[in-house]
Every structure is written in structure tokens, then in C-alpha cells.
């Protein structure tokens, strides 16, 4: 069945595709993408007694068969996700495909009456996020993004502490990703795809390219056609905590610099990248290293040099939060070195009394019940499917986080600071930059997208 025909059927039959679920009903799940993260989701969701592992789908037949075995329930196996979306017995889908597929598959799933759990990074370019949000709202679908940090049990402690001023006024936030994958992944020659892998469907809306082992499956992350590199991959997790804890949306401006300076392979995305965003009342700093720097990962400087995670720097100290826990290191109340001693000042002139340094607040730390709360986030999604309440990591939240990450990459590519208009969702006064907010889809997928009129 042609792609456009499937879209029409999905749109027209949306109401009949999704039955009304009660609290005791089992949610029928289909899994789209059965690689590293897809298998993790299968392992988590199959532990829930109110979930039916109904179907799995992947463009690589070997993965389909392996995923079926991991489900343990003999689910249906598909090589084409459109056939899975046509399956009326499926209530919701878990999308763990490469980044360049997330938007279109989410939109098509919503039109087919399926609720969606979509992995991060949610989009490949900025416009996709608005299309996804529009689709979720139009078809009244639950659309949850896989930024599981929001579901960490310790967040119940983190939010009131940071928002209540335990670290004082937050003026700077900083995070980073430090790994050393030197010398990279090699430079394999283009070749024929392996047997059982539908490479054309894997490419989907991405540009037509010869098959290369580094472009497909896991290593797609290092190519611009399919991903935004580590800025949108690991950076999206940390930026999501910034947005969630600080209660902000997209930034006012961003400047980013970097490039692929050290890795010796055929990849494209940067191995070295530094960005700074301006939000109302504070800035965010990010450093990404793919070719060294792990020794400095836990020593970014400041009074909390041992802290890992996203560091919220306040007037009373540093509050670090990660997906697994949190820690607060207080600054000390000390007399400024430039204080004028009382004996050298005229009468009535203000002086500073020397005093014993003491912390602004007590050190504090805590852990969640899971170091990587993917399982808790998965449970949250199922609960939202049943209750119809918006998830803690809603598609709109994912869109705003993705905007920040994509703007950083765009600033790096263009070599200049970008100013963002959050209301219009466009870059202010920069026609060239705005042209990069959208990318064309390859046929026939461009027709599929247009058919939704988003």
C-alpha cells in the first residue's frame, strides 16, 4: 500500500483505532525500532502486568526476530512500520528509531489513533517539533518524550529546593559531556547493505546516500543527515533538566563554536563544542568533548569542584542535579578582601566587620530510586495513556528543549550568535539562519507530511 494511502486510512480511522481504556485494561504496545534503546524499552515495559507486548518492528530482520524473543509473548513482527500502524489492536507505540524518523513516525502514529512514547532527541530540525505538537493536539493523543530525568523520584526534593532559593538566585547553569572515543569509528568503504536490512526504508525522509556501515544502525549519530550529534543526544538530557527545574522554555539567544578537530573517521558532527545560551535572568554553558577531557568531567571548577550533573550556580552555592540524584555544596559567607578596615575610615563611613566564614546553607544530597529512571518514565507513560493526562515530558516540552539544542548547532555552523523570537519561533533578523529551521523530506515522504496540513 503506498505511503500516502496509508496516511489517509490512518487519519480517517483514528477514532476507531484507539479504544477507550479503563484503569484495569491492558495497554497494547507496538515497538518501532529494536536497537540498543528499543530493547531497553522492551525489557522495561514487559514487566508491567497491564501492558500487552503486541508487536515489534525494525528495518533489519535480525533485530525483529531478536526483539520478538525478548518480549517473550510471541508478538507480531513487522519490517515496515506502516503495517504496524495499520494494526487496529495496538493502542500505543514506542518509537526508538533514529532521530530523523522521530517526527514523521510520531505524526503518522497520532493520525492512526496511537499514543506515542518517542525517544529523544525528539527532532532533527526545529520545525518538526511544532508539527509533532500540532498532531498530538489535533488527534488528542498522549505524546511523551523519553527524557526520563523528569521522572526521577528525587525530583520531588530537587524542585522545591532549587525553586525555593536553597542555592540562592540561580544566575548560571553549566553542564557537559566528556568522552574519549579516539580515534573514532574508522573509514569503511561504501558497500551493499547486509541481507535482511531495508536500507531505503531506513533512510526514509533523509537524503539518498550510498550505504556505509558507519551511516546506518548505531553510528548514524555522527552524521548530520540523521542527527544533531552529541548536542542533541546527550545535551538534550541535560538541557531538559534545565528547562524542567528552572521552568523556562526556549532561550533568548545562543552562541556556539566547535568542530570535528580530533576524531579520524568519516563522521561529521563535532567532537569539540562549546555553547552559551541566554535565558531570562541566567545563562547556560555547555561543553562537549568526544576526543578527550574525561579527566576534567568532575572538576569544572568553582566551589563545588567534585559535583557531577547539571550545575545550578546560585548566590549561596552550587546545586548539582542529574538523572540519578542531587548534591548541594554551599558557598561560605566571608568578608570581601577589599573591605575597608574600620580604623582607616572617617566617622560615619560604612565598614565591614570581620567574621568567621560560615556556609550560607547546609550541604545536602539525595538519590533517586533508580540511577536511570527509564523504567519509572515508562510506567508514567502507561499511566498517562489510561488517565489521558499530559505526561511530565510532553511533546511541547521536548520541542522547546530541542529548539535550544538545534540553535546551538546552527550557531556553530553559521559562526555567529543567534537571537530567538519564542512567540514567532524564528531567528530574529537573520534570513539565512531561518532557512535552516526546516529541511526537505525525500519523496515520497514529503507528500506524506504535506497530506497532514500541519
C-alpha positions in Angstrom: 0.0 0.0 0.0 1.5 3.4 -0.9 2.6 5.7 1.9 0.1 8.3 1.1 -2.8 5.8 1.1 -1.8 4.5 4.5 -1.8 8.1 5.9 -5.3 8.6 4.6 -6.6 5.5 6.2 -4.9 6.3 9.4 -6.3 9.8 9.5 -9.8 8.8 8.6 -10.0 5.8 11.0 -8.2 7.4 14.0 -11.3 7.3 16.3 -11.8 3.6 15.6 -8.1 2.7 16.0 -7.9 3.7 19.7 -10.4 2.2 22.1 -11.3 3.8 25.4 -9.2 2.3 28.1 -10.3 1.7 31.6 -8.0 1.7 34.7 -7.8 -2.1 34.6 -7.4 -2.6 30.9 -4.1 -3.7 29.3 -2.4 -1.2 27.0 -1.5 -2.9 23.7 2.0 -1.7 22.7 3.9 -1.7 19.4 7.7 -1.1 19.4 9.1 0.7 16.4 12.9 0.4 16.3 14.6 -2.5 18.2 18.2 -1.4 18.6 20.0 -0.5 21.8 17.4 1.7 23.4 14.4 -0.1 21.8 15.5 -3.3 23.6 15.8 -1.5 26.9 12.2 -0.3 26.5 11.1 -3.8 25.7 12.8 -5.0 28.9 11.0 -2.3 31.0 7.5 -2.4 29.5 7.2 -6.2 29.6 7.4 -6.0 33.4 4.1 -4.2 33.7 1.2 -6.5 34.1 -1.2 -4.1 32.4 0.9 -4.0 29.2 0.4 -6.3 26.2 3.5 -6.7 24.1 1.7 -6.8 20.8 4.1 -6.1 18.0 7.7 -5.2 17.2 9.1 -3.5 14.0 12.6 -2.9 12.6 14.0 -2.5 9.1 16.6 -5.2 10.0 15.1 -8.6 10.1 17.6 -10.0 12.6 16.6 -7.3 15.1 12.9 -8.1 14.6 13.5 -11.8 15.5 15.6 -10.9 18.5 13.1 -8.4 19.8 10.3 -11.0 19.4 12.3 -13.4 21.6 13.0 -10.7 24.2 9.3 -9.9 24.5 8.6 -13.5 25.5 5.0 -13.3 24.2 5.4 -14.1 20.6 4.4 -10.6 19.3 3.8 -9.8 15.7 6.9 -8.9 13.7 6.9 -6.1 11.1 9.6 -4.8 8.8 7.5 -1.8 7.7 6.2 0.5 10.5 3.2 1.5 8.4 1.8 -2.0 8.7 2.3 -1.8 12.5 0.3 1.5 12.5 -2.4 -0.2 10.5 -2.8 -2.8 13.2 -6.0 -1.7 15.0 -5.3 -3.8 18.1 -2.4 -1.5 19.0 -3.2 1.3 21.4 0.3 3.0 21.7 3.7 2.9 20.1 7.2 3.3 21.5 9.4 5.0 18.9 13.1 4.2 19.2 14.2 4.7 15.6 17.0 7.1 14.5 16.4 10.8 15.1 15.5 11.6 11.5 12.4 9.4 11.8 11.0 10.6 15.1 8.9 13.4 13.8 7.2 11.8 10.8 6.6 8.5 12.7 5.1 10.4 15.6 2.8 12.4 13.4 1.7 9.2 11.5 1.1 7.4 14.7 -1.1 10.2 16.1 -3.1 10.2 12.9 -3.6 6.5 13.2 -5.0 6.9 16.7 -2.0 5.7 18.6 -0.5 7.3 21.7 3.2 7.8 21.4 6.4 7.4 23.5 9.1 8.9 21.4 12.8 8.8 22.2 14.9 11.9 22.4 16.3 13.8 20.6 12.7 14.5 19.6 13.5 16.2 16.3 16.1 16.6 13.5 15.3 20.3 12.9 13.2 22.9 14.7 10.0 23.0 12.6 9.4 19.3 13.2 8.7 19.9 16.9 5.8 22.2 16.1 4.4 19.8 13.6 4.5 17.0 16.2 2.8 19.1 18.9 0.1 20.1 16.5 -0.5 16.5 15.5 -0.7 15.3 19.1 -3.3 18.0 19.9 -5.3 17.6 16.7 -5.8 13.8 17.3 -6.0 14.1 21.1 -3.0 11.8 21.6 -0.7 11.3 24.6 2.8 12.1 23.3 5.6 11.6 25.8 9.3 12.2 25.2 12.0 9.9 26.5 13.7 12.5 28.7 13.4 10.3 31.8 15.2 12.7 34.1 11.9 14.4 34.9 10.6 11.1 36.3 13.4 10.7 38.8 11.9 10.2 42.3 14.4 12.7 43.7 12.9 15.4 41.6 10.2 15.8 44.3 13.1 17.1 46.5 15.1 19.0 43.8 12.3 21.2 42.5 11.2 22.9 45.8 14.9 23.3 46.9 16.1 25.0 43.7 12.9 26.9 43.0 12.7 27.9 46.7 16.1 29.5 46.7 18.1 26.9 48.7 21.1 27.8 46.4 20.1 31.4 46.2 19.4 33.2 43.0 20.4 31.0 40.1 22.5 33.0 37.6 24.4 30.4 35.8 23.8 26.8 34.8 26.5 24.6 33.3 26.7 21.0 32.0 28.9 19.0 29.8 29.5 15.7 28.0 33.0 14.3 28.2 34.0 11.1 26.4 37.1 9.8 24.6 36.3 7.7 21.6 39.6 8.3 19.8 40.5 7.6 17.0 36.8 7.3 16.0 35.0 4.6 14.1 37.2 4.2 11.0 36.6 5.0 7.4 34.8 1.9 5.9 34.1 2.0 2.2 30.6 2.3 0.8 29.1 -1.1 0.1 25.9 -3.0 -0.3 23.7 -3.2 2.8 23.6 -6.5 4.7 21.0 -9.1 3.8 17.7 -8.5 5.6 18.2 -4.7 6.1 15.8 -2.4 4.2 18.2 0.5 3.7 15.9 2.6 1.6 13.2 2.5 4.3 15.9 3.1 7.0 16.8 6.4 5.1 13.1 7.3 4.8 12.8 11.1 4.6 16.6 11.6 4.7 18.7 12.3 1.6 19.6 9.3 -0.6 23.1 8.2 0.1 25.2 5.1 -0.6 25.1 2.6 2.2 28.0 2.8 4.6 28.4 0.8 7.8 29.0 4.0 9.8 25.9 5.7 8.5 23.4 3.1 9.5 22.3 1.5 12.7 24.1 2.8 15.8 26.7 5.1 14.2 24.1 7.3 12.5 24.5 9.6 15.5 27.7 11.2 14.0 26.1 12.3 10.6 24.1 15.5 10.1 21.6 13.7 7.8 20.2 11.8 10.7 21.2 13.5 13.9 22.5 16.7 15.6 25.4 14.9 17.2 26.0 14.9 21.0 24.5 18.4 21.4 21.0 16.9 20.6 21.8 13.5 22.0 23.4 13.8 25.5 22.9 17.5 25.6 19.1 17.1 25.3 19.0 15.2 28.6 20.9 17.9 30.5 19.1 20.8 28.8 15.8 19.1 29.6 16.7 19.3 33.3 17.5 23.0 32.9 14.1 23.6 31.4 12.2 21.5 33.9 13.9 22.8 37.1 14.1 26.4 36.0 10.6 26.4 34.5 11.7 28.0 31.2 11.0 27.5 27.5 13.3 28.4 24.7 16.3 30.8 25.1 16.7 34.4 24.1 20.0 33.9 22.3 22.8 31.4 21.7 26.4 31.4 20.6 28.2 28.2 19.9 31.6 27.3 18.5 33.4 24.0 17.7 34.1 21.4 15.1 35.5 17.9 14.4 39.1 18.6 15.4 40.5 15.2 16.5 38.5 12.2 15.5 39.9 10.3 12.5 36.9 8.7 10.8 34.2 9.6 8.2 31.9 11.1 10.8 30.6 14.7 10.5 29.3 16.1 13.8 31.6 17.9 16.2 33.9 16.2 18.7 34.5 19.6 20.4 31.7 22.0 21.1 31.1 24.9 23.5 27.8 26.8 23.7 26.3 29.6 25.8 22.6 30.3 25.9 20.9 33.4 27.4 17.6 32.8 29.3 15.7 35.4 31.2 17.8 36.0 34.3 20.5 33.4 33.8 22.9 31.9 31.3 23.6 28.2 30.4 27.0 26.9 29.5 27.8 23.6 27.8 31.0 21.8 26.8 31.1 18.7 24.7 34.2 16.6 24.2 34.3 13.4 22.2 38.1 13.1 21.9 39.3 13.6 25.5 38.6 15.6 28.6 37.1 12.8 30.8 39.7 13.6 33.5 38.0 17.0 33.9 34.5 15.8 33.9 34.1 16.1 37.6 36.2 19.1 38.1 34.6 22.0 36.3 35.9 24.5 38.9 34.1 26.7 41.3 33.3 25.8 44.9 31.7 22.5 44.0 34.5 21.0 42.1 33.5 17.4 42.9 29.9 17.7 41.7 28.7 15.9 38.6 25.5 16.5 36.7 23.9 19.8 35.7 25.2 22.5 38.0 22.8 25.3 39.0 25.1 28.1 40.3 23.4 30.3 42.8 24.3 33.1 45.1 24.5 30.7 48.0 26.4 27.8 46.3 26.1 25.2 43.6 23.2 22.7 43.3 24.0 19.8 41.0 21.3 17.6 39.7 21.5 14.5 37.5 19.0 11.8 36.4 20.1 9.8 39.4 20.5 12.2 42.3 21.5 15.6 43.5 24.0 17.4 45.7 24.3 20.9 47.1 27.7 22.5 48.0 27.3 25.8 49.8 29.5 28.9 49.4 30.9 30.4 52.5 29.9 33.8 54.0 33.2 35.6 54.0 34.4 39.2 54.4 35.4 40.6 51.0 39.1 41.0 50.5 38.5 44.7 49.5 36.7 45.6 52.8 38.0 48.8 54.3 39.1 48.4 57.9 37.2 50.5 60.5 40.3 52.2 61.9 41.1 53.8 58.5 37.7 55.3 57.7 36.2 58.6 58.6 33.3 58.7 61.2 30.0 57.5 59.8 31.6 55.7 56.8 30.2 52.2 56.4 32.6 49.4 57.4 32.5 45.6 57.3 33.1 43.7 60.5 35.5 40.7 60.1 33.8 37.5 61.0 34.2 33.8 60.9 33.3 32.2 57.5 30.3 30.0 57.6 28.1 28.3 55.0 25.0 30.0 53.6 23.2 26.7 54.0 23.9 23.1 55.0 25.3 20.7 52.4 22.6 18.5 51.1 22.4 15.4 48.8 19.9 12.8 47.8 19.4 9.9 45.4 16.5 8.6 43.4 15.3 5.0 43.5 16.8 4.4 40.0 20.1 5.8 38.6 18.5 5.9 35.2 14.7 6.2 35.8 13.7 4.9 32.3 11.5 2.3 33.9 9.7 4.9 36.1 9.2 7.1 33.0 7.8 4.1 31.1 5.4 3.5 33.9 4.4 7.1 33.8 3.6 6.9 30.1 1.3 3.9 30.6 -0.5 5.8 33.4 -1.0 8.8 31.2 -2.4 6.6 28.4 -5.0 5.4 30.8 -5.8 8.7 32.6 -5.4 10.9 29.4 -3.4 13.4 31.5 -0.4 15.2 29.8 2.9 13.5 30.6 5.6 15.2 32.6 7.7 15.2 29.5 5.1 16.3 27.0 5.8 16.7 23.3 5.7 20.5 23.7 8.4 20.3 26.4 10.5 18.2 24.0 10.0 20.7 21.3 11.3 23.6 23.5 14.4 21.6 24.6 15.1 20.6 21.0 15.0 24.3 19.9 17.8 25.1 22.3 20.0 22.3 21.1 19.3 22.9 17.4 20.0 26.6 17.7 23.4 25.8 19.2 24.3 23.6 16.3 23.1 26.2 13.8 25.1 28.9 15.5 28.2 26.8 15.3 27.6 26.1 11.6 27.0 29.8 10.7 29.7 31.1 13.0 27.5 33.8 14.8 25.2 34.5 17.7 21.6 33.8 17.0 18.7 35.7 18.7 15.4 33.8 19.1 11.8 35.0 19.0 9.9 32.4 21.1 6.5 33.6 20.0 7.1 33.6 16.3 9.5 30.6 16.6 12.1 32.2 14.3 15.5 33.7 14.4 15.4 37.5 14.6 16.7 39.4 11.6 18.6 36.5 10.0 17.0 35.2 6.8 19.9 32.8 6.1 19.6 31.2 9.6 15.8 30.9 9.3 16.2 28.9 6.1 17.7 26.2 8.3 14.7 25.8 10.6 13.3 23.2 8.1 14.7 20.6 5.9 13.1 19.0 2.9 11.9 15.4 3.1 12.8 12.9 0.4 10.0 11.6 -1.8 7.5 10.1 -1.1 7.8 11.2 2.5 7.4 14.8 1.6 4.0 14.0 0.2 3.1 12.1 3.4 4.0 15.1 5.5 2.0 17.6 3.3 -1.0 15.4 3.5 -1.5 16.2 7.2 -1.6 20.0 6.5 0.1 20.8 9.8 
